[in-house]
Amino acid sequence: MFGDLSWPALIFLGVDWLLRLGLTLHLVMRRRPLSVTLTWAAIVLVTPVLGGVFYLLFGQVRVGADRAMWKERFTSAFFQDALEVLGACGVLEAPGAFRALAAYGSHAGGLAPVRGNSVMLLTTPEEFLGAMARDIRGASTRVSVQTYIWQEAPGTRILLDALAEAAGRGVEVRLLVDSLGSHRFLRSAQCAGLRRAGVRVVGALPFSLWRVLVRRLDVRNHRKIAVIDGRIGYCGSHNITDATFGTAGSDPAGPWIDASLRVEGPLASELELVFLRDWEFDGDEPIERIEPFLAGCTTVEGGVIAQVVPSGPGVTPRVFEQALLGALYAASTSIRLCTPYFVPDDATLSALCSAARRGVRVELVVPGRGDSALTGAAGRSTFEELLQAGVRIFLHGPGLLHAKLIVIDDALVGTGSANLDMRSFHINFEVTVLVYDPAVAAAHKRLFEAWRGQSREMTAEAWSARGLLTRLGHNLAYLAGQVL
């Protein structure tokens, strides 16, 4: 069989198969989800050399040894100290319903539910940027802003000017942007102008090819957070973009449609703790004392109970996925779910189908057309199973519905930066806010119903009529979506 091969060819073949078998053994020993393990095993075993290289680059969620050790130290020390301060302020309070979910969020995410928060829902870019700019102009001590994308556009100028003005009058202004998502902004005249004005601008998770040796390059900081004076906070799906985002190019998906929260109360302090955990590492600024950042833990009269749940690779991976599963299994009457990127793993898919089969009203709104053909096709491979279980699926349009929202039993709201896909489950750094309040849930339910009214419902009969090649394409995309 090998008689016609030269010695160099035989050596190459031997090394190649040793690499394939070694990486396959590594996969088996890590005990990852079965679909992920089988997909990577197929890639490694079937594709000579390149399959192994691809696995080494993207098959492991490596954040670097220095960041992993820092995450463990900072999370345990700072979050525990912060909870002691918040407890002394008398703001820690467990919700009456969903106590098990809140307990999981406290254990895995490190931050407990806090009472006395006001919550305002913001939907348009003008609302979001305008409200944040007004609050920044009223800042007296510090401003902390974190985003994945900063768009250089006329509509974002209002925030640019507010940050520069605040820094000019002595307010501490920290701006943390993802170095890949905001790479153009970091090299722009706008960024240089902010730095000249005294704003500390830092790119999170610096992106360069040599770093592939120590960590996976597509691990990104996807969080969207802003905190003013430790009292006012913002969190949701809005990047720092205006209404023109997503409308450029020859075949645009359309303007992005988002939803975010403006909060006042102790919840803002919890959001700032998540920001500080990233800032201390990427900004190279040691935070010696946590107390000054918790000075705004006073409550709002008649406020609601809410909780911040950070997630990402490191000490407690898959926090968002497990919290989502807890919410889905806790539902008794209704689940309303909106996400721009829908690629559920087997556990999440099973939870959605199980809820529908036990009589829970399950409604899913996803973009009719997204900005990622692979992700869209991967999600659609699950539609048949969901529809057969009784899940109602709505395809939204026009525009790209980028909001991330879940409403459970008209009493619990979950919103933030995390999508329902593998990237948000175990690759990217995300943040989610849980609000345990029927009135807040009612406002988000109305927003969800408005999006549903702009959507086209997909029926099981229509979906089952799609062609064989379309089915094959969707299923192949789903396999890719499990590992990318």
N, C-alpha and C positions, 0 to 999 in steps of 0.2 A: 504493500500500500504506500509506503514511504520511500521505496527504493529509488525513485527518480528525484527525490528532494536532496538538495545540498545540505551540508552541515549547518551553515548559517540559517537556512530556511527551517531546518528541524529545531534548532535552538530557539528561533523566533516563535515557532508553533508551540513549543513546550512552555516558554515563558508566558505566551498569550493564554494558554489553557490554565496554567497555574494561577494567573491573575483572575481569570473568570471564576474558577472554582473557589479561590480565596475570598473574592468579593461576595460570591453567593453564600459562603459560610458566614461571612460578616453580616449579611442580610438576615440569615436565619437566627443568628445569635442575638440580634437586636429586638426581636419579637415586636415588629411593627404591625399595623393593620394588614390583614391578609391580602387585600387588593393592592396595597402599596408594595408589599414584599414580592408578590407574584409578578407585578408589572416590572419592577426593577430587575428581578431575576431573569425575565425574558429579555430585557434590554441587554443585560450583561452577557448572558449565555449565547444569544443569537448574533450579536454585533461584535466582530473582532476588534479589539483594541479600543475603538471609539466608544463602545458601550461601557467599558471600564472607566475610561477617562470621564465620560459624561456622569457616571455614578459618583466618582471622586469629587467632581465639581458641584453637583446638584443633589446627590443622593443622601446627604447628611446635613442636618441643620446645625452647622458650625458657626458659632458667634465669636470664637477666639477664646483662648484660655483666660486672658486677662479680663475680658468682659464677663465671662461666666463666673469667675471668682468674685469680681466686684458686685455682680448682681446679687449673689448670695449674701455677701456682707451687708450691702446697702439695704436690701429688702428687709432682712431680719432685724437689723439694728434700727433703721430709721422708721420703718412702719410700726415696730413695737413701741418706740419712743413716742411716735405721733399718737398712737392709740391711747397711751397713758395720758397725754395732754388733753386729747379730745374727751377722754373719760372724766378727767378732772373738771372740764368745762360743763359736764352734764349733758352732752349732746348725743351720746351713743344710745341707740334705741332700736330694738329688733321689730320688724313689722309684724302685725297680727296674722296676716296670711303670708304664705311663701316663706315661712321661717327656715325651712330646710334649705331652700335656695340661697337665702341670705347667709346662712351659716356656712354653706360651701364657698360662697364668694369671700367671706371673711377668712376662711382657712386657706384657700388656694390663692386668692388675690392679695391678701394681707390687709385689707381695709374693710371696716365694719360699717353697717348702716348707721346713718346719722339723721337726726330729726331737725325740724325747723328750717327747711329750705323752700324758697320760692322758685318756681320753674316757669319759664316762658318759652314757647315754641316759636322758632324762626325758620322761615322756608326760603325766601328769595335771597339772592346774593346781596341785593341792596339793603334788605332788612338786617342781614347778618353783619355785613361790613359796617353799616351805619351805626348799629347799636354798639359794636365793639369799639369803633372809633370814638364815640361819645364817652364811653366808660374809660377809655385810655386817656382822653383829655382831662378827665376828672381824677386821674390817679395821683396819689400823694407820695407813695413810697416805692412801689415796684410794679413792673409789668412782665409777665412771662407768657410767651406765645410759642406754640409748636404747631407745625403743619407739614404735610407731605409735599404739597405742590404750592409754590408761590408763582402766580402768573403776573408777568409784566403787562399790565393792561390799564386803560384809563380808569376803570371802576375800582381797582385796588389802590389807586393813588391816595384815597381818603385814609386808608390805614397806614400807608407809608408816611404820610405827613403827620398823623397822630403819634406814631412811634417816635419820629424825629423830634417833634415838639416836646413830648414827655421827657426824652433824654436831655434835651436842651435846658430844661428847668430843674434838672437834678434827680429825676426819677430813675431808678435802676431798671433798665430795659434789657431783657434777655430774649433773643429770637433764635429758636432751634428749628432748622429745616432739614429734611432728608437730602442727603448729598446727591442722590440720584434723581428723585422726584423734582427737586428744585435746582438741578445743576446749572441751568441757564441763569436763574436768578442769582446764584452765588458768584457768577462771573460778570454780573451786570453792573451798569452805572448806578442803578437804584440801590443795590446792596452796598456798593462803595460809599454812596451818599449816607446811608444809614450808619455805617461804621464811623464816618467822619462826624456825624451828629452825636456820637457817643453810645449808640446801640451795640450791644455785644451780639454779633451774628455768628452762629456756629453751624456747620454742616454735620448732621448726624450720620454715623456709619460711613466714613469716607470711602469713596468708590475708586479703586484703582486695581489694575490687573495683578500687581504683585501681591495684593492682599488675599488672592485666591488660595495662597499657601496656608493661610491661618483661618480663614472663614469663608462661608458661602456668600458670594457677592450679591445674590438677589434677596438676602435677608434685609428687609427694609424697616425703617421706623415709620409706620403708617398712621400714627396718632395725630389727632387734631384737638388741641387744647389751648385755651387762653385763660389767664387768671390775672385779675387786677386787684392789687392791695390785699390779696388773700381773701377777699370778700365776695367778689363777683367772678364767675367762671363761665366758660363756653366749652361745649363739647358736642360733637355730632359728625356729620358727613361732609360738611363744607370744608374745602380747601380755601386758600386765599386766592380766589378767582372771581371774576365777574360773569355777567350773563352771556358774554361772548365765548366762554370756554366750551370747547367741543363743537364749535360752529365753523372752524377753519378747515382748509384742506379741500381736496376734490370730492370726497365722499364722506362728509362729517356725520357723526351719529346724532348730532343735535345738541342743544344746550343741556347742561347737566341740571337735574332737579334734585335738590338736597333738603335735609331737615337737620336742625341743630337746636340745642337747648342753651338758653341763658339762665344761669342759676345764681342765687344769692344764698349765703349761709355756709354752714360747715362743709357742704359738698364741694365748694370752691377750694377749700383747704385740701381736701383729698385729691382733687385734680392737680393741684400744685405739687403735691408730694410725688405724683407720677411723673410730672415734668422734671422735678429735681432729680429723680432717680436717673433719668437720661442725661440731664444737664451736667451732673457731677462728673460723669465719665467723658462724654463728648466735649463738654465745655472746659474740662480740666480745671474745675473750680471746686475744691473740697468744701462741703457744707458741714461745718463743725457743730453747729447748734440748730436744732429744728424748731425751737420755740418761737423765734421771730417770724417764722413762716406760718405759724398757727394763731397769730394774733386776731385773725378775723373769724374765730369760731363762734361768734355770737349767732343766735338763732333769729329767724324771721317769724313773727307772730302768725300763728295758724299755718306754719309751713309743713311740708310733707317729708316723709321718710324716704331717703334715697341712699344709694351706695355706688361707689366707683369700683369697677373690676378691671384692673390691668391684666393684660395677657401677652404672651410672647415666649420665644424659646429661652431656655435657661433653667432656673430653679424649679418652676412649676409650669411645665409645658402643657398645652391643650386646655388651658383654663377656660377660654371662651367656649370651646366645643362642649366641655362638660357642663358648664353653666347653662348653655342652650339646651342640652339634653335634659337637664333637671327641670327647666321651664316647660319643655314640651310634655314631659311625663307628668308634671304637676297640673296641667290644664284639665279642666273638667267640662267647660262649655264651649270655649272658642280660642282659636289661634289665628292671628292675622300677622302675616310675615311678608316683609318687603326687603329685597336685596338686589343689587345690580349684578352680582356675580354668584350664581347658584350652582355649586358643584358639591352636593352633600356626600359625605362618606356613608358607608353602609349603616352605621349606628344612627346617624341623623335621619337617613332615609327611612329606616325602620321605625324610628320614633314618630315621624310625621304620618306614616301609613297606619301605625298602631293607634294614634290619636283619632284619625278619621274613622277607623273601623269600630272604635268604642263609642262613637256618637259625637265626638267633638267636632264642631264646625271649623274646618281648616281651610284657610284661603291664602294663596300665595300670589303675589304680584311681582313680576320680573319685567325687565325691559323687553319690548318687542324686538328691539334691535340694540345691541350693545356695541362697545368699542373693542371687544375681543371676540373674534369669530370662534376661536378654540374653546374659550370658556362658555360661550353661548351654546355651542354644539354639545359640550360635555353635560351641561345642565339638562338639555333637552332629552338626553338618553334616559333620564329618570322619569320623564313625564308620564309614560305609559303606566308604570307601576303606581305612581301617585294618583293618577286619574282613576285607575281601577279600584283603588282603596277608598275613593270618595273625596280626595283633595280637589278643591276648585282652584284652577290655575288661570291667571289673567296676564295677558301680554300687553304691557303699557306702551303707549306712544301718542304723540311724537315726543322727541327729546329722549335723553338718557336718564332714566330714573336711577339716581345714584344714592338715594337715601337708604339707610340700614335701620330697619324698624321691626320690632316684634311687640304685639299686644296680646296678653294672655288673660282670658276670663274677664275682660273689661276692668282689670284691677292692677295689672302689672305692665310697665313699659320698659323695654330694653332698647337703647339706641346708642350710637357711637360711631366708631370708625371700622368695626369688624364686618366683613362680608361673610356669607355662608359658603365658604370654599376652603380648600386645603391650605391656601396661603395664610388666611386669617386664623385657621385652626392651629397651625403649628410652625409657621415660618415667620410671619411678620409680627412686629410689636404693635399691639392694638390697645384700645381703651373702650370700655362700655360703661354706660350709666344705667343702673336699674332704679326705677322710680316705683314705689309701692303705694299707689294712690289712684282711686277710681276717677277723680276729676281730671287728673293728668292723662289717664288712660282714655277718657272720653274724648279729649282734644285730639289725641293721636289717632283714635278710631275714626273721627271725622275726616282727618287728613287722609288716612288710609282709604276710606270710602270714596273720597274725591279722586284719588289716583285710580281706584278700581273702576270708577265711572268713566275714566278716560281710556279704559283698556278693553281689549277683546278677549272674551272667555274662550279657552280651548276646551273642546269636548273630547271624550274618549273615542267617539266614533271617528271624528275628523283626524285625530292624532294617529289612530291605528291604520289609517288609509295611506300613510306616507310610504314612499317607495323603499325597496330593499337597500339600494345604495345609500339613501339618506339614513336609514337605520344603522348601517355599517359605519358610516361616517360619524354619527353621534356616539356610537359605542366605542370607537377607537379614540375619539376625543375625550371620552370619559376616563379611559385608561390613562391617557396623558395627563388629564387634570388631576389624577390622584398623586402624581409625583412632581408636578410643576406648580 
